[in-house]
Amino acid sequence: MKMKVILNPHSRGTEKMKNDTYLKITAFIIDLLKMEKEIVLLDLLQRAECLKLMQTCSDPKWYVLKVKQDLEARKVIKVKRDLRDGSLQTIRLFHYREYEKLLSVQQ
């Protein structure tokens, strides 16, 4: 079973996730952001919970959050935090085209 190393932009720690799970969640996030242009983190987590692919995960929000952090660390997405409310995060695509090519090769 192939594992993907998940980066965290806020710490040095890394975790591992099944490669196919990582690719599905990454494709979901990028496709959603292509349609919406930007999305609030809470909305992203709610939409991911409704997906059939996430029903196989024990904690879908955790998986989506970890992939979001990885994409942020790799500069595929940009996260803007509200200065007044630090928990409010708006996500938008940043340098995703190169990463999309890489993902298509891995699948």
Secondary structure, DSSP 8 states (H G I E B T S, - for coil): --EEEE--TTSS--EEEEHHHHHHHHHHHHHHHHHHSEEEHHHHHHHHHHSSGGGGSS-HHHHHHHHHHHHHHTTSEEEEE-SS-TT-EEEEESS-HHHHHHHHHH-
